[in-house]
């Protein structure tokens, strides 16, 4: 039997049933099938993977062979492997991300919310400080900003924002018997902060949470599904260090999330931060940029002391091919503001306040502006309005 167009189309049709286990879509629509044709009793298929050494290659191979051998007259399936180029990978990741958005489990985070994950590969680089100061600066501009302290063990956001009340749960909807957790709120300028943290659930700040990984992931899931967040322009997530259960849970539950990577100037911090960037890309999460914290101590006479080295932010941004959004100097006012609940970014003076506010200005005006649905089609707007309900609660 010779090759025919009908046979080739039949093979392609069967390959639409082969789902990439990581990207959760079929390999044909993902653009991974370079060619597929029949030659006598053999089906020849060329598949391009995201990486040549993809560990899921065996699974895809087995599924292709099983399906295509079901065609009458096909006795052998010969697979040829290729690798997607950079442009093809970008298209594949965008499709996979759209699929994840369209099929994500429901949370209380509305589609209009811009979700920014503040992450690094290690502890001690100041993620919480960066999160709190960016959130406060955004609120000062009139935005409603959620702050989710996802560092379940190492919570520090409540103290940095001067909050110490315990979270409460209330019945919100008369038709529901399931209560919702109400975030703690703090007015900032003309805006509002809504904060959720395990630090607002325990008896004292010194209480140790001795939870295993799965419990951490479930806690984050509860913070997204059982909290009455209401309307948010932005949701900032203070991530725990590393690339474990919490990070993977957030990537799954909030496929619209984007990442800001925090590092210090030290080479060791930069190299560890590369890992969290790799995790983001494996999870199809866009990286918006790098923030270098603790860049240098500047004396009153203008002398710079690079206590933790120099160049880490620039090197990391170049390595992962994203912009360096700004460098935060070492300044006593940052730690003082964190201790007494007054973020330094709310101050009108000082190099650190200026640096934080410049970063936020860049985010709002260019890198991650509030989501504006006015340019969407009428169909899309109607869908969003149904899912959002009454905004600005």
C-alpha positions in Angstrom: 0.0 0.0 0.0 1.4 3.4 -1.0 1.2 6.8 0.7 -2.0 8.7 0.3 -3.3 12.0 1.7 -6.2 10.2 3.3 -3.8 8.0 5.3 -1.7 11.0 6.3 -4.8 12.9 7.6 -5.9 9.8 9.5 -2.6 9.7 11.3 -2.8 13.3 12.2 -6.3 12.8 13.4 -5.2 10.1 15.8 -2.2 12.2 17.0 -4.7 14.8 18.2 -5.5 12.3 20.9 -1.9 12.4 22.2 -1.7 14.8 25.1 1.6 16.3 26.3 1.5 15.4 30.0 3.2 18.6 31.0 1.5 21.1 28.7 -2.0 19.4 28.9 -2.9 19.8 25.2 -2.6 17.6 22.1 0.7 17.6 20.3 -0.9 18.5 16.9 -2.5 21.7 18.1 0.6 22.6 20.1 2.6 22.5 16.8 4.9 19.7 17.9 4.1 17.4 15.0 6.6 18.3 12.2 5.3 15.6 9.8 3.2 12.4 9.7 2.8 10.1 6.7 2.3 6.5 5.8 4.8 4.5 3.7 3.5 1.0 3.0 2.8 -0.5 6.4 5.0 2.0 8.3 3.8 5.3 9.8 6.6 7.9 9.9 6.1 10.7 12.5 8.4 13.5 13.4 7.8 15.2 16.7 9.6 18.3 18.0 9.9 18.5 21.8 10.5 21.5 24.0 13.9 20.0 24.9 15.6 17.1 23.2 16.0 15.3 26.5 12.4 15.7 27.6 11.7 13.1 30.3 8.2 12.7 29.0 9.4 11.6 25.6 8.8 7.9 26.4 5.2 8.6 27.4 4.5 10.5 24.2 6.2 7.8 22.2 4.1 5.0 23.7 0.9 6.9 23.2 1.7 7.7 19.6 2.5 4.1 18.8 -0.6 2.8 20.5 -3.0 5.1 18.7 -1.4 5.0 15.2 -1.1 1.2 15.2 -4.9 1.1 15.4 -5.1 2.2 11.8 -5.8 -0.7 9.4 -2.6 -1.8 7.6 -0.2 0.0 10.0 2.2 -2.5 11.4 5.1 -0.3 12.5 5.4 3.3 13.8 8.7 5.0 13.3 9.2 8.1 15.4 11.8 10.8 14.6 12.6 13.4 17.1 13.4 17.1 16.8 13.5 20.2 19.1 11.4 23.3 18.9 13.2 26.5 18.1 12.9 29.6 20.3 10.0 31.1 18.4 8.1 27.8 18.3 8.7 27.3 22.1 7.2 30.7 22.7 4.1 29.8 20.8 3.7 26.5 22.5 4.1 28.0 26.0 1.5 30.7 25.1 -1.0 28.1 24.0 -0.3 26.0 27.1 -0.7 29.0 29.3 -4.0 29.9 27.7 -5.2 26.4 28.1 -4.2 26.5 31.8 -6.1 29.8 32.2 -9.2 28.4 30.5 -9.2 25.2 32.6 -7.9 26.4 35.9 -9.9 25.4 39.0 -11.9 28.4 40.3 -10.5 30.7 42.9 -11.7 34.0 44.5 -9.1 35.9 42.4 -11.0 37.7 39.7 -9.9 37.7 36.0 -9.2 41.4 36.1 -6.6 41.1 38.9 -2.9 41.4 37.9 -1.1 38.7 39.9 2.6 39.4 40.7 4.6 36.6 42.4 7.6 38.0 44.3 10.2 35.2 44.4 13.8 34.2 44.7 15.7 30.9 45.0 16.8 31.4 48.6 15.9 33.1 51.8 17.4 36.3 53.2 17.3 38.4 50.1 14.4 40.6 51.2 11.4 39.2 49.3 9.0 40.2 52.0 10.4 43.7 52.3 10.1 44.1 48.5 6.6 42.8 48.5 5.3 45.0 51.2 7.0 48.2 49.8 5.7 47.6 46.3 2.2 46.9 47.6 2.2 50.0 49.7 3.4 52.1 46.8 0.7 50.7 44.6 -2.0 51.5 47.2 -0.6 55.0 47.5 -1.4 55.4 43.8 -5.0 54.6 44.5 -5.0 50.9 43.7 -6.7 48.1 45.7 -3.9 45.6 46.4 -4.1 42.1 47.9 -1.0 40.8 49.7 -0.8 37.0 50.1 1.9 35.9 52.5 2.6 32.5 51.0 5.8 32.1 53.1 3.7 29.9 55.4 6.5 29.0 57.8 8.5 32.3 57.6 5.6 34.8 57.7 6.7 38.4 58.3 4.2 40.5 56.3 1.8 41.3 59.2 4.6 42.9 61.3 5.9 44.9 58.3 2.4 46.3 57.7 1.6 46.9 61.4 -1.2 44.3 61.5 -1.9 42.0 64.4 -5.6 41.2 64.4 -6.7 37.6 63.8 -8.4 36.7 60.6 -12.1 35.9 60.8 -14.5 33.9 58.7 -18.1 35.0 57.9 -21.0 33.8 55.8 -21.0 36.1 52.8 -23.7 34.7 50.7 -27.1 34.0 52.2 -27.4 31.0 49.8 -24.1 29.5 51.1 -23.3 27.7 54.4 -19.6 27.9 53.8 -17.9 30.9 55.5 -15.2 33.0 53.8 -12.1 34.3 55.4 -12.1 38.1 55.5 -8.7 39.7 54.8 -7.2 42.3 57.1 -7.4 45.7 55.6 -5.2 48.8 55.8 -5.8 52.1 54.0 -2.7 53.5 52.3 -2.9 56.9 50.6 -6.0 56.8 48.4 -5.8 53.0 48.0 -6.4 49.9 50.1 -4.3 46.9 51.1 -6.0 43.5 51.8 -3.7 41.1 53.6 -3.8 37.4 54.3 -1.1 35.5 56.3 -0.7 32.6 58.6 0.8 35.2 60.9 -2.8 36.5 61.3 -4.1 33.1 62.3 -1.8 31.9 65.1 -1.7 32.9 68.8 1.5 34.8 68.8 4.2 35.8 66.3 6.6 33.4 68.0 4.4 30.3 67.4 6.1 27.8 65.1 4.1 26.2 62.4 5.3 22.6 62.0 3.5 21.6 58.8 4.6 19.3 56.1 4.8 20.2 52.4 1.3 19.0 51.4 -0.2 21.0 54.3 1.6 24.1 53.0 0.1 23.7 49.5 -3.4 23.1 51.0 -3.0 26.3 53.1 -2.2 28.3 50.0 -5.1 26.7 48.1 -7.4 27.8 50.9 -6.1 31.3 50.8 -7.1 31.5 47.2 -10.4 29.7 47.3 -11.8 30.5 50.8 -10.8 34.1 51.2 -13.3 36.9 50.2 -10.7 38.9 48.3 -13.3 41.0 46.4 -12.1 43.4 43.8 -8.3 43.7 43.4 -6.3 45.7 40.9 -3.2 43.7 42.0 -2.4 40.7 44.0 1.2 40.4 45.3 2.3 37.1 46.5 5.3 36.9 48.9 6.7 33.5 47.9 8.7 31.2 50.2 12.3 30.4 49.2 12.9 27.5 46.9 11.0 25.7 44.2 8.7 23.3 46.1 5.1 22.5 46.9 3.9 26.0 47.4 5.4 27.3 44.2 3.9 24.5 42.2 0.5 24.9 43.8 0.4 28.6 42.9 1.5 28.0 39.3 -1.4 25.5 39.0 -4.0 27.6 40.8 -3.1 31.0 39.3 -2.0 30.4 35.7 -2.3 34.2 35.1 0.5 34.9 37.6 3.6 36.7 36.5 6.9 36.7 38.4 9.3 39.3 39.8 12.7 37.8 40.8 14.5 39.3 43.8 18.3 38.9 44.2 21.1 40.6 46.1 24.3 41.7 44.4 26.1 38.6 45.6 27.0 36.0 43.0 25.7 33.2 45.2 22.3 34.8 45.4 22.2 35.4 41.7 23.0 31.7 40.9 20.3 30.5 43.3 17.8 32.9 41.8 18.3 31.4 38.4 16.6 28.3 39.7 13.4 30.0 40.5 13.4 31.6 37.0 13.9 28.1 35.6 10.9 26.9 37.7 8.8 29.8 36.4 9.5 28.9 32.8 8.9 25.3 33.3 5.5 26.3 34.8 4.9 28.7 31.8 4.9 31.7 34.1 6.2 34.9 32.5 9.1 36.7 34.3 8.6 40.4 34.2 12.0 41.5 35.6 14.6 41.4 38.3 14.8 43.6 41.4 18.2 43.9 43.1 17.9 44.3 46.8 20.6 45.5 49.3 22.6 46.9 46.4 25.0 49.2 48.4 25.2 51.3 51.5 25.6 55.0 50.7 27.0 57.3 53.4 25.8 60.9 53.8 28.8 62.1 51.9 27.8 60.0 48.9 30.4 57.2 49.3 29.1 53.8 48.2 29.9 50.7 50.1 28.9 47.5 48.2 28.6 45.4 51.3 27.2 42.3 49.5 29.2 42.7 46.3 28.2 44.3 43.0 26.5 43.3 39.7 24.3 40.5 40.8 21.1 42.1 39.5 22.6 43.0 36.1 24.1 39.5 35.7 20.9 37.8 36.6 18.7 40.0 34.3 21.1 39.3 31.4 21.2 35.5 32.1 17.4 35.1 32.1 16.9 37.8 29.5 14.6 40.1 31.4 14.9 43.8 32.4 16.5 44.9 35.6 13.7 47.0 37.1 15.7 48.7 39.8 18.2 48.4 42.6 17.2 49.0 46.3 20.1 50.5 48.4 20.9 49.3 51.9 19.2 51.8 54.1 18.4 51.6 57.9 15.0 53.1 57.2 13.9 49.9 55.3 14.5 47.7 58.3 13.1 50.3 60.7 9.9 50.6 58.6 9.6 46.8 58.5 9.8 46.7 62.3 7.3 49.4 63.1 4.8 48.7 60.2 5.5 51.8 58.1 6.9 50.7 54.7 9.7 53.0 53.6 8.0 53.4 50.1 5.3 55.5 51.7 8.0 58.1 52.6 8.5 61.1 50.5 12.3 61.2 51.0 15.3 58.8 50.9 17.1 56.8 48.3 15.2 53.6 49.1 11.8 55.2 48.9 12.7 56.7 45.6 14.0 53.4 44.2 10.8 51.5 45.3 8.6 54.1 43.8 10.5 54.2 40.5 10.1 50.5 40.2 6.4 50.7 40.9 6.0 53.6 38.4 7.7 51.4 35.8 5.4 48.4 36.6 2.2 50.5 36.4 3.1 52.5 33.3 4.9 49.8 31.3 5.8 46.4 32.6 2.5 45.3 34.4 -0.2 48.0 34.1 -3.6 47.3 35.5 -5.7 45.1 33.3 -7.9 47.3 31.0 -10.7 45.3 29.5 -12.0 48.3 27.4 -10.2 47.0 24.3 -11.7 43.5 24.6 -14.4 42.3 22.3 -18.0 42.7 23.6 -18.2 38.9 23.9 -15.1 38.8 26.1 -16.3 41.7 28.3 -19.6 40.1 28.9 -18.0 36.9 29.9 -15.7 38.7 32.4 -18.5 40.8 33.8 -20.4 37.6 34.6 -17.5 36.0 36.3 -16.5 39.2 38.2 -19.9 40.3 39.4 -19.9 43.6 41.1 -16.4 45.1 41.0 -14.7 47.2 43.7 -16.4 45.6 46.7 
